[in-house]
């Protein structure tokens, strides 16, 4: 997919934001959130299954979106070189992996699936922080960051209907 030429969107917000290299802060928040989310879900098997099913659907949706809407990076992009995914001998840096934003999607998915109001608030805040950091780095389009929670919520709703039997009491009612 990196060889496919895409379109450059006319972003309404990015021209007003100065580009800054914030990749280490972005990765610290993202990977801290991933670790916290996985660990916290381990204590709730039904929520964990719901999160896994939702994330598989989110991945499928991202693959479809990348095929249907190939995007070139925004003007002034500072590539978000991931220290874990982009190992030294692995695939070169991905800069066309733009629609929809996986970092925002992951934080949204955890906000929907973790148990406890405090954790839900933490993941909501992480999602907002990561979104702003990505926009400040010009690593994502605004629409990509805004669309991610919408796609995740749809995937979550579909997955939840399969996980808890449709109109059941919800994940909390299964314990």
C-alpha positions in Angstrom: 0.0 0.0 0.0 2.9 2.4 0.5 3.6 2.4 -3.3 0.0 3.4 -4.2 -0.3 7.1 -4.8 -3.1 8.7 -2.9 -4.7 12.1 -2.6 -3.7 15.0 -0.4 -6.7 16.4 1.5 -7.2 20.0 2.1 -7.2 19.9 5.9 -9.1 22.7 7.6 -7.0 22.6 10.8 -3.4 21.6 10.0 -2.3 24.8 8.2 -2.9 26.7 11.5 -0.8 24.3 13.6 3.0 24.6 13.7 4.5 21.2 12.9 6.5 19.8 15.8 8.4 16.5 16.3 6.5 14.9 19.2 6.9 11.3 18.4 8.4 10.2 21.7 5.6 11.8 23.7 3.1 10.3 21.3 4.6 6.9 21.6 4.9 7.1 25.4 1.2 8.0 25.8 0.1 5.4 23.2 2.1 2.5 24.5 1.3 3.4 28.1 -2.3 3.3 27.2 -2.0 0.0 25.3 -0.3 -1.6 28.3 -2.7 -0.2 30.8 -5.7 -1.3 28.7 -4.5 -4.8 28.1 -3.6 -5.4 31.8 -6.9 -3.9 33.0 -8.9 -6.0 30.6 -7.2 -9.2 31.8 -9.3 -9.0 35.0 -12.6 -9.0 33.0 -12.8 -11.9 30.5 -16.0 -10.8 28.8 -14.8 -7.3 28.3 -11.5 -8.7 27.1 -13.3 -10.9 24.5 -15.4 -7.9 23.5 -12.2 -5.8 23.0 -10.5 -8.4 21.0 -13.5 -8.9 18.7 -13.9 -5.2 18.3 -10.2 -4.7 17.5 -10.3 -7.4 14.8 -13.2 -5.6 13.2 -11.4 -2.3 13.5 -8.4 -3.8 11.7 -10.6 -5.0 8.9 -12.3 -1.6 8.6 -8.8 0.1 8.5 -7.7 -2.3 5.7 -10.8 -1.6 3.7 -10.5 2.2 4.3 -6.8 2.2 3.2 -7.9 0.4 0.0 -10.8 2.6 -0.8 -9.2 5.9 0.3 -5.5 6.0 -0.3 -4.1 9.2 1.1 -0.8 10.9 0.7 0.6 12.5 3.9 -0.3 16.0 4.7 1.9 18.9 3.8 4.7 19.4 6.4 4.3 15.8 7.8 6.9 14.8 10.3 6.9 10.9 10.0 5.9 9.2 13.2 8.6 6.6 13.3 7.5 3.9 15.7 10.3 2.4 17.7 8.5 -0.9 18.2 6.7 -1.5 14.9 9.6 -0.1 12.8 12.4 -2.2 14.0 15.8 -1.4 12.3 15.6 -4.3 9.8 11.8 -4.3 9.3 9.7 -2.6 6.7 10.6 1.1 6.1 8.6 3.8 7.8 4.9 3.8 6.9 3.7 7.3 6.0 0.5 6.4 4.0 -1.2 4.6 6.9 -3.5 7.5 7.4 -7.2 6.6 7.4 -8.3 6.1 10.1 -5.9 6.8 13.0 -5.0 3.6 14.9 -3.7 5.4 17.9 -6.9 7.3 18.5 -8.9 4.2 17.6 -7.0 2.1 20.3 -7.6 4.7 23.0 -11.3 4.9 22.1 -11.7 1.1 22.1 -10.2 0.9 25.6 -12.5 3.8 26.8 -15.4 1.7 25.6 -14.4 -1.7 26.9 -12.5 -1.2 30.2 -14.4 -1.4 33.5 -14.6 1.5 35.9 -15.3 5.2 35.4 -11.8 6.2 36.3 -10.2 4.0 33.6 -12.8 5.1 31.0 -11.9 8.8 31.8 -8.1 8.0 31.6 -8.5 6.5 28.1 -10.7 9.3 27.0 -8.1 11.8 28.1 -5.3 9.7 26.4 -7.3 9.6 23.2 -7.6 13.4 23.2 -3.9 13.9 24.0 -2.8 11.5 21.3 -5.1 13.1 18.8 -3.7 16.5 19.5 -0.1 15.3 19.4 -0.6 13.6 16.0 -2.2 16.7 14.6 0.7 18.9 16.0 3.1 16.6 14.3 1.1 16.7 11.1 1.2 12.9 11.1 -2.5 12.5 10.5 -5.3 14.5 8.9 -8.0 15.9 11.1 -10.6 13.8 9.5 -8.6 10.7 10.2 -8.4 11.5 13.9 -12.0 12.5 14.1 -13.3 9.4 12.1 -11.4 6.9 14.3 -13.8 7.0 17.3 -16.8 6.7 14.9 -15.4 3.6 13.3 -14.5 2.1 16.6 -17.9 2.8 18.1 -19.5 1.0 15.1 -17.1 -1.9 15.4 -17.8 -2.0 19.2 -21.5 -2.1 18.7 -21.4 -4.9 16.1 -19.0 -6.9 18.3 -21.0 -6.3 21.4 -24.1 -7.7 19.7 -22.2 -10.9 19.0 -20.4 -11.1 22.3 -23.4 -10.6 24.6 -26.2 -12.1 22.4 -27.6 -8.9 20.9 -30.2 -7.4 23.3 -28.8 -8.9 26.5 -27.9 -6.9 29.6 -24.4 -6.0 28.3 -21.0 -7.0 29.3 -21.4 -6.1 33.0 -24.5 -8.2 33.3 -22.6 -11.4 32.4 -20.5 -11.5 35.5 
